[in-house]
């Protein structure tokens, strides 16, 4: 199975996010993750879809916070962003 460079970068990004902070990656490898994995801005349809998804998730904020202490709101917004990119 062949994967594209974009797919590989996404896999690497997701794995790094789970293990190291951007600052740790820069310290260990001398690589600026933000520049390396710079994401494109959301399109208008993606922004609207994200807003719709976030409104629908508002009742689940406590659940996100319980699963990701101190990061619940950030994870909720990141989840909505990822879903909006796939749907819009």
Steps between C-alpha positions, in 0.01 A plus 500: 500500500636838403426816694536856388731754659193682637372180662842429649528852640154465657596169662822649634317807627239292684764278658714794608199677652431194712856470629688831490413867517614722213763651729640155585519405131685822422737443792574135416505513120556866417184500289230765519187286491274797439679584178553140396137401542336835432133445442295692253236745615144371513278593207174684569290180469744323736477788751119488495502123543745530790276756671198273453690203644628698799145615581391137492786398731436770761305258720794259497762743634507325838559165331797638305641659816461173690683306230765769437553688829604860439471456121134409454398819321805491271434136410135576433590782259773292333251216454246736343768641269608156384140392442420822310795444266370155412136605456519837325 
